[in-house]
């Protein structure tokens, strides 16, 4: 007797999306040292609930990870610059595709 197991090999290619900023609306200016929340949605149909969050300065390969694994993550950007905020879904097959949002962080926010 041969037992077979089916699994969805495409799970690892699922993508997440940084859908919006909380509280709404998104700020017109992000301040260095300010405290910001981002929320993710997922294209996964079975209620994916774990995510990997982080950011990096645009053009850099050095990632800074944020401790949240839920739909919502909070960020404090340490200095002015152009950042790529990223989120990836965590699936049983590993990490899914990265979604990024470009955020311009300034020292002159009011």
C-alpha positions as CSV (number, residue, x, y, z in Angstrom):
1,X,0.0,0.0,0.0
2,X,1.3,3.4,-1.0
3,X,0.4,6.4,1.1
4,X,0.5,9.8,-0.5
5,X,0.4,13.2,1.0
6,X,-0.7,16.3,-0.9
7,X,0.5,19.7,0.0
8,X,0.3,23.1,-1.6
9,X,3.8,23.8,-2.9
10,X,2.7,27.3,-3.9
11,X,2.3,28.4,-0.3
12,X,5.8,29.6,-0.2
13,X,5.1,32.1,-3.0
14,X,2.2,33.8,-1.2
15,X,2.7,37.5,-0.8
16,X,1.9,40.0,1.9
17,X,0.9,43.6,1.3
18,X,1.4,46.6,3.6
19,X,-2.1,47.8,3.3
20,X,-2.3,50.9,5.4
21,X,-1.1,53.0,8.2
22,X,-2.7,53.0,11.7
23,X,-4.1,55.4,12.9
24,X,-5.6,56.4,9.6
25,X,-4.9,58.4,7.5
26,X,-1.2,57.9,6.7
27,X,0.9,60.9,8.0
28,X,2.1,63.5,5.5
29,X,5.5,63.3,7.1
30,X,7.4,60.6,9.0
31,X,9.7,62.0,11.7
32,X,13.1,60.5,12.7
33,X,12.5,58.9,16.1
34,X,8.7,59.0,15.6
35,X,6.5,56.0,16.4
36,X,4.4,54.5,13.5
37,X,2.2,51.5,13.0
38,X,1.8,49.6,9.7
39,X,-0.7,46.9,8.9
40,X,-0.4,43.9,6.6
41,X,-2.9,42.0,4.6
42,X,-2.2,38.6,2.9
43,X,-3.3,37.0,-0.3
44,X,-3.3,33.7,1.5
45,X,-6.8,32.2,1.8
46,X,-6.4,30.2,5.0
47,X,-6.0,33.2,7.4
48,X,-2.3,33.5,7.6
49,X,-1.5,35.3,10.8
50,X,2.3,35.4,11.1
51,X,4.6,37.9,9.4
52,X,8.2,39.0,9.4
53,X,8.6,42.8,9.5
54,X,11.5,45.1,9.1
55,X,13.1,48.0,7.3
56,X,16.3,49.1,5.6
57,X,17.7,52.3,4.2
58,X,17.0,52.3,0.4
59,X,20.0,50.9,-1.5
60,X,21.2,49.0,1.6
61,X,21.3,45.2,2.1
62,X,21.3,45.5,5.9
63,X,17.9,44.7,7.3
64,X,16.6,45.8,10.7
65,X,13.9,43.4,11.9
66,X,10.9,44.5,14.1
67,X,9.8,42.2,16.8
68,X,6.1,41.9,15.7
69,X,4.9,38.7,14.0
70,X,1.3,39.8,13.8
71,X,-0.7,41.8,11.2
72,X,0.4,45.1,12.8
73,X,3.9,46.2,13.6
74,X,5.3,49.4,15.1
75,X,8.3,51.2,13.8
76,X,10.7,53.9,15.1
77,X,13.0,55.1,12.3
78,X,16.3,56.1,13.9
79,X,17.4,58.8,11.5
80,X,16.3,60.8,8.4
81,X,16.5,59.0,5.1
82,X,14.5,57.0,2.5
83,X,13.5,53.6,4.0
84,X,12.0,50.5,2.6
85,X,9.5,49.0,5.1
86,X,9.0,45.3,4.3
87,X,6.7,42.5,5.4
88,X,6.8,38.8,4.5
89,X,4.2,36.2,5.4
90,X,5.5,33.2,7.4
91,X,4.1,30.0,5.9
92,X,4.6,26.3,6.8
93,X,7.0,26.2,3.8
94,X,9.1,29.2,5.0
95,X,9.0,32.9,4.2
96,X,6.7,34.2,1.4
97,X,7.3,37.1,-1.0
98,X,8.4,40.4,0.4
99,X,6.2,43.5,0.0
100,X,7.8,46.9,0.5
101,X,6.6,50.4,1.1
102,X,8.9,53.4,0.6
103,X,8.9,55.9,3.5
104,X,10.7,59.2,3.5
105,X,11.8,60.0,7.0
106,X,12.7,63.6,7.9
107,X,14.2,65.6,10.7
108,X,11.9,68.5,9.9
109,X,8.5,67.0,10.6
110,X,6.1,69.1,12.6
